[in-house]
Amino acid sequence: MKHWNEECAVVGVYGVENASWLAYYSLFAMQHRGQEASGMSVFDGEAIQTHKAQGLVCEVFNQSTLSNLKGNIAIGHNRYATAGKNSSLDAQPLYARCSLGEISVVHNGNLTNAGILRERLTQEGSIFQSFLDTEVILHLIAKSKKESFEECIKEALKSIRGAYCLIFVLRDKMIVARDPYGLRPLSLGKIKSEKGEGYIVASESCAFDLLGAEYVRDVNAGEMLVFHNDKITSTQLFSPKDFKCIFEYIYFARPDSQVFGKNVYSIRKEMGRELARECKIESDIVVPVPDSGVPSALGYALESGIPFELGIIRNHYVGRTFIESEQSIRELKVKLKLNPIKEVIEGKRVIVLDDSVVRGTTSRQIVKILKNAGAKEVHLLISSPPTISPCFYGVDTPSKQELICATHTLDEVRKYVRADSLHFLSLEGLAKSVGSNEGYCQACFDGKYIENCFKSEDEEE
Ligand code: SF4
């Protein structure tokens, strides 16, 4: 694992003809957030139709599947397996038929009390069909004695803890809910067509750009939106406690997205500038590790005056490769993806910029390929602080013992990756780049998790 791995992407399209096509293009734009599986539910006027399978968006959907998903409301999901197993049973949307009728849901995030709730529900007679934490929500809704789906959902949300961006389709209604901490991003946009106005809700605003939708605002932390009869009703279900995932700015989100109201590219560039202010190194060129290191390397080069060079080229067509156990094959995997340009690197003192260090193996490989290409010196700069704690909010991370920065000193890490020097952006530098660290989760850098996030409602009482 080179990175903290992406979470998932969700999208909901309401009040637009051929909503499935718009949801499809949105999922396509957000493919970077999950490549294991994809799926969609559409209300066709009579029933909710669902299609989902393992694979990339372009593998799961085709002209014929999309033509069968007709309707004005569609919800969609790209899955990266953070909870549950990597099987088509665990692909989303999750559909159920209960006493109030049909319901289908997509979820981005991880529930921290799903295990406790699942055990309780199982003892009470619930039968689970998947390993997904999201299924717990459907069971809580089905068991609620309230008289409308809306009220059942509200009741279910009171029992769950952790990170969630949820989009439900209930026949002619779409309901959106975001957790009180606003951990994962969720934006609201407006779609104008010849036939009127519709709405889109998506994990990242890059989905809006593709459709020509207008960004309206973020869905608030703790807010519920109900789309019905061509109107939106907003209810602030929980008081917002803002604890937004700062890692969205470092790696997850696409640079062309607005996340938590800010442009990702500008923040990444500022991280590079801040790193240049914190860490001055004599060198000949600044080289990014593509693609995520590009904006910060550009920022570093602009601030330091050292020339920016694309000294490493990424092969974009490698796709998913199997996990190899042999070290030599693993090294080949890095080489398959990243190749240095010898003519740029040879004889130079190189600053190489990457976004983060997880186990250190990829950094070591990058330093090695640069040295093999003839670099005189290699200085590894990281545009985020050292990652020292795992994430429990919907991001796939290794255990603390596997995080090299949690178990080794900075100099030990430098020796392991064989760089001439190694520097990380400070926590203060990260806060300056983002504007402030107030209202952000940075638990993977400082180990400070949300108080009460692991407790169920009963425990809190
Ligand atoms: S620990 Fe917090 S900042 Fe780190 S990836 Fe998870 S949610 Fe994001």
Residues whose N, C-alpha, C, O or C-beta is under 5 A from the ligand:
A	BS01	SF4	C245 I246 F247 P390 C391 F392 Y393 V395 C441 Q442 A443 C444
